[in-house]
Amino acid sequence: MENKVLFGIMTLIFNCVGVPQFMKGDIGKGILHIVLTFCTCGVGEVVLFILGLIEGIKILKMSDAEYGEKYLGKAPAAVAEEAPAAEVAE
């Protein structure tokens, strides 16, 4: 889940079957997505797909600092300190 672009694309495409929840480590929500999809004969899949589109777009639009704070659990200062260090390669 370190790769923001990969996580955003997986959320866009596979949210209806719970893949992003499994990637975040939230196994319960992932299983709930699968059960909801099968128990509602696909109606839940449509709803979860639309929610996945919205969430995926939000993930792809957010900055690296926001992504690190929300999904990786890093403090904003820690993310800001890492970014310049990665750019300087001597």
C-alpha positions in Angstrom: 0.0 0.0 0.0 3.1 2.2 -0.2 2.3 3.0 -3.8 -0.5 5.6 -4.0 -1.2 5.1 -7.7 -1.5 1.4 -7.4 -3.8 1.6 -4.4 -6.0 4.3 -6.1 -6.4 2.2 -9.3 -7.2 -1.0 -7.2 -9.8 1.0 -5.4 -11.3 2.3 -8.6 -11.5 -1.2 -10.2 -11.9 -3.7 -7.4 -13.7 -2.0 -4.5 -16.8 -4.0 -5.1 -15.0 -7.2 -4.0 -13.1 -5.7 -1.1 -9.6 -5.7 -2.5 -8.7 -2.3 -1.1 -9.9 -3.3 2.3 -7.6 -6.4 2.2 -4.7 -4.2 1.1 -5.3 -1.9 4.1 -5.4 -4.9 6.4 -9.0 -4.5 7.3 -10.0 -8.2 6.7 -13.5 -7.8 8.2 -14.6 -5.0 5.8 -13.1 -7.0 2.9 -15.2 -10.0 3.7 -18.2 -7.8 4.3 -17.8 -6.4 0.7 -17.7 -9.9 -0.7 -20.7 -11.1 1.3 -22.7 -8.0 0.4 -22.0 -8.4 -3.3 -23.2 -12.1 -3.3 -26.1 -11.7 -0.9 -27.7 -8.8 -2.8 -27.3 -10.5 -6.2 -25.1 -7.8 -7.6 -27.1 -4.7 -6.4 -24.5 -4.2 -3.6 -21.7 -4.5 -6.2 -23.1 -1.5 -8.1 -23.3 0.6 -5.0 -19.8 -0.4 -3.9 -18.4 0.2 -7.4 -19.7 3.8 -7.4 -18.3 4.3 -3.9 -15.0 2.8 -5.1 -14.9 5.3 -8.0 -15.4 8.2 -5.7 -12.8 6.9 -3.2 -10.3 6.0 -5.9 -10.4 9.5 -7.5 -9.9 11.0 -4.0 -6.9 8.9 -3.4 -5.3 9.7 -6.8 -5.9 13.4 -6.3 -4.5 13.7 -2.8 -1.0 14.8 -2.1 1.7 12.3 -0.9 1.6 13.9 2.6 -2.2 13.5 2.8 -2.0 9.9 1.6 0.8 9.1 4.1 -1.2 10.6 7.0 -4.5 8.9 6.1 -3.4 5.4 4.8 0.1 4.9 6.1 -0.3 6.3 9.6 2.6 8.7 9.2 2.6 12.1 10.9 2.5 15.0 8.5 5.9 16.2 9.6 7.4 12.8 9.0 6.1 12.6 5.4 7.3 16.1 4.7 10.8 15.3 5.9 11.0 12.1 3.8 10.1 13.8 0.5 13.1 16.2 0.2 15.5 13.5 1.3 14.3 11.2 -1.5 14.8 14.0 -4.1 18.4 14.6 -3.2 20.5 11.8 -4.6 24.2 12.5 -4.6 
